[in-house]
């Protein structure tokens, strides 16, 4: 009794777990991926300061791992939640890693010797990973996971593992946690750019998404931080960003602004200009929404570096003999421009994760029409739900940037802490 369960270990879940645990309450942090960190771990820099994303996130991840009052459950999913505030029973299914977690030291010898290479979801498909792997170098916990679907059982990893930590078989575990309150921080998913077929994603090799560009710019990513065309490996002479792909679009039930896309595009445009000043960068937009502290100054910084802003969204991206061609009308001047970019970046919007909907359905918590979890009030109380003792934070309720997600996680943490204290005093 008096425990708190936090579902989802992105930046909002990490912040919530740390805030609760620092107040003397035991936290069970549940994450379905092999490592905590969420989407923030995939980013290169953060706006508007251009601080290294992992330089901010990694210390928090380590603090979570070392905290005596936080228990991390990775490769785990919530199966069922029963009970009421003060006495929830949370049933968690923990999927096997095929690795002895207490013996593995994360040395990576097994990864180096593995001959199998498959699609790497963490690198947004731009890179590959082995059949036994760590999601990224700063993964927490710092242990490997074996992918049984792609493992060919060659036996090399068993021989290479000094601690003899790799298992040939694994079984699922069912864990039941008694909790006084629950914080849902299940995060978001990025829009599938293939749904907007006019832009040619996965058809034209030099049309990529904003997440793919993040992994390309990142020095620990598949290209070592080099921005290049996927068609020939050359440095692009011109890059065009197309905004609002999967946002502010009534035809696909996404009428909302995804909050981060404008600033993410400006950030990456700045990084491109800093790495390759001669590259021509254009951002095609509906409206630039630079609403936060220091954001407008960041926008002006991009313009000073030579980033061009074109108010208009192209209708199609087509292939031609020179690469790609697109036509766009500048709605400020009514001038129709024909562009031949070497690289096109689709700024994809963000939406609710599938897990959010599943958990909300289990708990009888209503969803917005867009699929986000509905809080009690969009302005007055953004973390409470209709179920007492269950709180929601981060991008589970709406698109948010990192500072807002951290603030939201902290707010939900204090509400959960109050419930835990009340339970203890009963």
C-alpha positions in Angstrom: 0.0 0.0 0.0 1.2 3.5 -0.7 3.0 2.6 -3.9 2.5 4.6 -7.1 2.6 3.1 -10.6 3.8 5.2 -13.5 2.9 3.8 -16.9 5.4 5.0 -19.6 9.0 6.0 -19.1 9.5 8.9 -21.5 10.5 12.3 -20.1 7.1 12.9 -18.5 7.1 9.5 -16.8 10.7 9.8 -15.7 10.0 13.2 -14.1 6.9 12.0 -12.4 8.7 8.9 -11.0 11.6 11.0 -9.7 9.4 13.6 -8.1 7.3 11.0 -6.3 10.2 8.9 -5.2 12.1 12.0 -3.9 9.1 12.5 -1.5 9.6 9.0 0.0 7.0 7.1 -2.0 7.9 3.9 -3.8 7.3 4.0 -7.6 7.0 1.2 -10.1 7.9 2.6 -13.5 6.5 0.5 -16.3 8.0 0.7 -19.9 7.2 -1.5 -22.8 10.5 -0.8 -24.6 13.9 -2.4 -23.5 15.1 1.1 -22.3 13.5 4.0 -20.6 13.8 7.5 -22.2 11.1 7.5 -24.8 11.2 9.6 -27.9 13.6 12.2 -26.4 16.4 9.7 -26.5 16.1 9.8 -30.4 16.6 13.5 -30.6 19.9 15.3 -31.3 19.4 18.8 -29.9 16.6 20.6 -28.0 15.2 24.0 -28.9 15.6 26.9 -28.2 19.1 26.4 -26.6 20.4 23.6 -28.9 21.5 21.7 -25.8 22.3 18.0 -26.4 19.1 16.0 -25.8 20.9 13.1 -24.1 22.9 15.5 -22.0 19.6 16.5 -20.4 17.9 13.1 -20.4 20.7 10.6 -19.6 21.4 12.0 -16.1 17.7 11.6 -15.3 17.7 8.1 -16.6 20.6 7.2 -14.4 18.9 8.9 -11.4 15.9 6.7 -12.0 18.0 3.5 -12.2 19.9 4.4 -9.0 17.0 5.6 -6.9 16.3 3.2 -4.1 12.5 3.9 -4.2 12.1 3.3 -8.0 11.6 -0.1 -9.5 12.0 -0.2 -13.3 10.0 -2.8 -15.3 11.1 -2.7 -18.9 9.8 -4.9 -21.7 6.6 -4.7 -19.7 2.9 -3.9 -20.4 -0.1 -3.3 -18.3 -2.6 -6.1 -18.7 -5.3 -5.2 -16.3 -6.1 -2.5 -13.6 -8.6 -3.2 -10.9 -9.7 -1.4 -7.8 -10.1 2.2 -6.8 -8.0 5.1 -5.4 -5.9 3.9 -2.5 -6.0 0.3 -3.5 -5.4 -0.4 -7.2 -4.3 -3.8 -8.4 -2.1 -3.4 -11.5 -1.4 -6.6 -13.4 1.8 -6.3 -15.5 3.1 -8.7 -18.2 6.9 -8.7 -18.4 8.1 -10.0 -21.8 11.4 -12.1 -21.7 14.7 -10.5 -22.7 16.3 -13.9 -23.1 19.1 -12.5 -21.0 19.9 -12.9 -17.3 19.4 -9.3 -16.2 21.4 -9.7 -13.0 24.4 -11.2 -14.9 24.5 -9.1 -18.0 27.0 -6.2 -17.7 26.2 -4.6 -21.1 29.7 -5.1 -22.5 28.3 -5.6 -26.0 30.6 -8.5 -27.0 27.6 -10.5 -28.1 26.4 -7.6 -30.2 29.7 -7.3 -32.0 29.8 -11.0 -33.0 26.1 -11.4 -34.0 25.9 -11.9 -37.8 22.3 -10.9 -38.2 21.3 -7.3 -39.2 17.7 -6.1 -39.2 15.6 -2.9 -39.4 16.4 -0.6 -36.5 13.2 1.1 -35.3 15.2 3.4 -32.9 17.0 4.8 -35.9 13.7 5.3 -37.8 14.8 2.7 -40.3 17.9 4.5 -41.5 20.2 2.1 -39.7 20.3 -1.6 -38.8 20.7 -3.4 -35.5 21.7 -6.9 -34.6 19.4 -9.8 -33.5 20.9 -9.2 -30.0 21.3 -5.5 -29.2 21.0 -2.5 -27.0 18.6 0.2 -28.3 21.3 2.9 -28.0 24.6 3.4 -26.2 23.0 5.2 -23.2 20.2 2.6 -22.6 18.9 2.2 -19.1 19.1 -0.5 -17.9 22.5 -1.1 -19.6 21.8 -4.6 -20.7 21.1 -6.3 -24.0 18.0 -8.0 -25.3 17.7 -10.8 -27.8 15.2 -10.7 -30.6 13.8 -14.2 -30.9 12.0 -13.4 -34.2 15.3 -12.7 -36.0 17.8 -14.8 -34.1 19.1 -17.7 -36.2 20.5 -19.5 -33.1 24.0 -19.6 -34.5 25.4 -19.9 -31.0 28.1 -17.2 -31.4 26.7 -14.9 -28.7 26.6 -17.8 -26.1 30.3 -18.4 -26.7 31.1 -14.7 -26.6 29.3 -13.9 -23.4 31.8 -14.0 -20.5 29.1 -13.9 -17.7 27.1 -16.6 -19.5 24.1 -14.3 -19.3 22.3 -15.1 -22.6 19.5 -17.5 -22.3 18.2 -19.9 -25.0 14.7 -19.8 -23.7 12.6 -17.2 -21.8 9.1 -17.0 -20.3 6.7 -14.2 -19.7 6.2 -13.1 -16.1 3.0 -11.8 -14.6 3.5 -9.2 -11.8 0.8 -7.8 -9.6 1.4 -4.4 -8.0 -0.7 -2.9 -5.2 -0.8 0.9 -5.8 -2.5 3.9 -4.2 -2.6 5.9 -7.4 -1.6 5.6 -11.1 0.1 8.1 -13.5 -0.4 7.5 -17.2 2.4 8.9 -19.4 2.1 6.7 -22.4 3.5 9.3 -24.8 2.8 9.6 -28.5 3.3 8.1 -32.0 4.4 10.0 -35.0 2.1 10.3 -38.0 2.6 7.7 -40.8 3.8 9.9 -43.7 2.8 7.2 -46.2 -0.8 8.3 -45.6 0.0 11.5 -47.5 0.9 9.8 -50.7 1.3 13.0 -52.6 4.6 13.6 -50.9 6.2 10.3 -52.0 7.6 9.1 -48.7 9.2 5.6 -49.1 8.7 6.0 -52.9 11.2 8.8 -53.5 14.4 8.0 -51.5 15.2 11.6 -50.7 11.9 12.3 -49.0 12.3 11.6 -45.3 10.5 12.5 -42.1 11.5 14.8 -39.3 12.3 11.8 -37.1 14.5 10.3 -39.7 16.3 13.6 -40.0 16.8 13.7 -36.2 18.6 10.3 -36.4 20.6 11.5 -39.4 21.8 14.6 -37.6 22.6 12.8 -34.4 26.3 12.0 -34.2 25.5 8.6 -32.6 23.0 7.9 -35.4 23.4 5.7 -38.5 25.2 8.4 -40.6 27.4 9.7 -37.8 25.8 13.1 -37.9 26.3 13.6 -41.6 23.3 15.0 -43.5 23.2 13.3 -46.9 20.8 12.1 -49.6 19.7 8.5 -49.3 19.7 8.1 -53.1 23.5 8.7 -53.6 25.1 9.6 -50.2 25.9 13.2 -51.4 25.5 16.3 -49.2 22.3 18.0 -50.3 22.7 21.4 -51.9 19.0 22.3 -51.1 16.7 21.1 -48.4 12.9 21.8 -48.2 10.8 21.2 -45.1 7.1 20.6 -45.5 5.1 21.5 -42.4 1.9 20.2 -41.0 2.1 16.7 -42.4 -0.5 14.9 -40.3 -1.5 18.1 -38.4 -4.2 20.7 -38.9 -5.8 18.3 -41.4 -9.5 17.7 -41.2 -9.4 15.0 -43.9 -7.6 12.6 -41.5 -9.2 13.6 -38.2 -6.2 15.6 -37.1 -7.6 19.1 -36.7 -5.1 20.0 -34.0 -1.6 21.6 -34.1 1.1 19.2 -33.1 2.8 21.9 -31.1 6.4 20.9 -31.7 6.7 20.7 -35.5 7.5 24.3 -36.3 10.2 24.6 -33.7 11.7 21.2 -34.6 11.9 22.2 -38.2 13.5 25.6 -37.3 16.0 23.8 -35.0 17.0 21.2 -37.6 17.2 24.0 -40.3 19.7 25.8 -38.0 21.7 22.6 -37.5 21.8 22.0 -41.2 23.1 25.6 -41.9 25.6 25.3 -39.1 27.0 22.0 -40.5 26.7 23.0 -44.2 26.4 26.8 -44.5 26.2 26.6 -48.3 23.1 24.4 -48.2 19.9 26.2 -49.3 17.2 25.6 -46.7 13.5 26.5 -47.2 10.6 25.8 -44.8 7.2 25.6 -46.4 4.6 26.4 -43.7 1.0 27.4 -43.0 1.8 29.5 -39.9 4.9 29.6 -37.8 3.9 28.9 -34.2 6.8 30.0 -32.0 4.9 30.5 -28.8 7.3 29.6 -26.0 10.0 31.5 -24.0 12.9 32.3 -26.4 11.1 30.6 -29.3 10.5 33.8 -31.3 14.2 34.8 -30.9 15.1 31.3 -32.1 12.9 31.9 -35.2 14.8 35.2 -35.9 18.1 33.4 -35.4 17.2 30.9 -38.2 16.3 33.8 -40.6 19.6 35.5 -39.8 21.5 32.3 -40.7 19.8 32.3 -44.1 16.9 29.9 -43.6 14.1 30.9 -45.9 10.4 30.7 -44.9 7.8 30.2 -47.6 4.2 30.5 -46.7 2.5 27.8 -48.7 2.2 24.0 -48.8 3.1 22.1 -52.0 0.4 19.9 -53.5 2.7 17.1 -54.8 6.3 16.0 -54.9 7.3 14.4 -58.2 10.4 12.7 -59.6 12.0 14.3 -62.6 15.3 13.8 -64.5 17.1 16.1 -62.1 15.8 14.4 -58.9 12.6 15.9 -57.5 10.3 18.7 -58.5 7.6 20.5 -56.5 5.4 23.5 -57.1 4.2 25.8 -54.3 2.3 29.1 -54.2 3.6 31.7 -51.9 0.3 32.9 -50.3 1.9 36.2 -49.2 2.9 37.2 -52.8 0.7 34.9 -54.9 3.9 33.9 -56.7 4.1 30.3 -57.9 7.5 28.7 -57.4 8.9 25.6 -58.8 11.5 24.0 -56.5 14.1 21.2 -57.2 15.2 20.2 -53.7 17.9 17.5 -53.2 16.3 16.5 -49.9 12.7 16.9 -48.6 11.8 16.6 -44.9 8.2 16.0 -43.9 7.4 17.5 -40.5 5.1 14.8 -39.3 2.6 15.5 -36.5 2.2 13.5 -33.3 -0.8 11.6 -32.1 -1.8 9.4 -29.2 -0.1 6.0 -28.7 -2.2 2.9 -29.1 -1.5 2.0 -25.5 -3.2 5.1 -24.3 -6.5 4.0 -25.8 -6.2 0.5 -24.5 -5.6 1.7 -20.9 -8.3 4.3 -21.1 -10.8 1.7 -22.3 -9.8 -0.6 -19.4 -10.3 2.2 -16.9 -13.4 3.7 -18.4 -11.7 7.0 -19.0 -13.0 8.9 -22.0 -10.9 9.9 -25.0 -10.9 13.0 -27.1 -12.3 12.6 -30.6 -8.6 12.7 -31.7 -7.7 9.7 -29.4 -5.9 11.6 -26.7 -6.9 10.8 -23.1 -9.4 13.4 -21.9 -8.5 15.2 -18.6 -11.1 16.6 -16.2 -10.6 20.1 -17.6 -8.4 21.4 -20.4 -7.4 24.5 -18.6 -8.2 24.2 -14.8 -7.1 20.6 -14.2 -5.1 19.0 -17.0 -3.8 15.9 -15.1 -6.9 14.5 -13.3 -9.2 12.0 -15.0 -12.8 11.0 -14.2 -11.4 8.1 -12.2 -10.1 9.3 -8.8 -6.5 8.3 -8.2 -5.6 8.1 -11.9 -3.7 10.9 -13.4 -2.4 11.6 -16.9 0.6 13.6 -18.0 2.8 14.5 -21.0 1.7 13.8 -24.6 -0.9 11.3 -23.5 -3.4 14.1 -23.2 -2.2 16.5 -26.0 0.8 17.4 -28.1 3.5 19.0 -25.9 7.1 20.0 -26.1 9.7 18.7 -23.6 9.4 21.6 -21.0 5.6 21.3 -21.0 5.8 17.5 -20.7 8.2 17.8 -17.7 5.9 20.3 -16.0 2.9 18.1 -16.6 4.7 15.0 -15.2 5.6 17.0 -12.1 2.0 18.2 -11.6 0.6 14.6 -11.9 3.3 13.4 -9.5 2.2 15.7 -6.7 -1.4 14.6 -7.1 -0.4 11.0 -7.0 1.9 11.7 -3.9 -1.1 13.2 -2.0 -3.1 10.0 -2.7 -0.2 7.9 -1.5 0.1 9.9 1.8 -3.6 9.6 2.4 -3.5 5.9 1.9 -0.6 5.5 4.4 -2.4 7.5 7.0 -5.6 5.4 6.8 
